[in-house]
Amino acid sequence: MITRAKSNPKTTKQRGIQPLADSNLVVLPALLALQSDIASCTICPSLKPWRKFGPEVYGHASTGYLLVGEAPGYVSWRKRRRFTGQAGMLIRRALRTVGHPRYRDLEDLFYMTDIVKCHPAASANPSSNRSPRRVEVEACSSYLLRELQVLRPSAIVTFGKAAAESVTRAIKQATEPVESSCLTGQAGDRSSASRCMGQTEVIPFPHPSPRNQVTILKQYPSMRAFEEVIARTFRQLIARLEAPKGREA
Ligand code: SF4
């Protein structure tokens, strides 16, 4: 269990999503199919030429932790590495301050995704960034839902209000069929029973973009304090992973 300090973001628990399977192999075929569908998707005309990350930058699927941002930034997309813009570097720095040898990079700790998978440019200049539009978020929401259904994370860290809202909506959608399968599951199906009791923790942070500083400083005394709270959350997630079974942090 993550203990929330006074200045931590609100942590909400959502019922109904089974924790990620122990082995990547269990989810791999479904995950590859999903990544392939995302890679070939061109539904949003406003996002042409559909700059999106390849599967090599999603991160680690078996920790059970999902990191959700709003959309790929241009710099990150060019570098083929998530969270490498100014905002992303704050998140990476927070993890580095934890100093755990096994989890040096976000890729070691999280499977990473965005609520909109293609880079939204603010103008004809491709290097400009903008927030995703509602219509784009809605069009892409089915992929987020599938990510939750395939990965079944135990905790989801979100950056940005839109990301937190989309994740909450997707969890609600993902939960409904699981709950109904609980009712119709075969007698003695223990995995079905544990699925009913599964919980996903959502840990929402404001978007760390410098443009969002006013909002951040309404919740945290300084940007430094904001970064420390992110680091503390990462430390707690790692402690939970590293704790002997039955003695989770
Ligand atoms: S943002 Fe999502 S729905 Fe829209 S084109 Fe990209 S992958 Fe497809």
Boltz pocket constraint, residues with backbone or C-beta under 6 A from the ligand:
constraints:
  - pocket:
      binder: B
      contacts: [[A, 38], [A, 41], [A, 42], [A, 43], [A, 44], [A, 47], [A, 50], [A, 115], [A, 116], [A, 117], [A, 118], [A, 136], [A, 139], [A, 140], [A, 143]]
      max_distance: 6.0
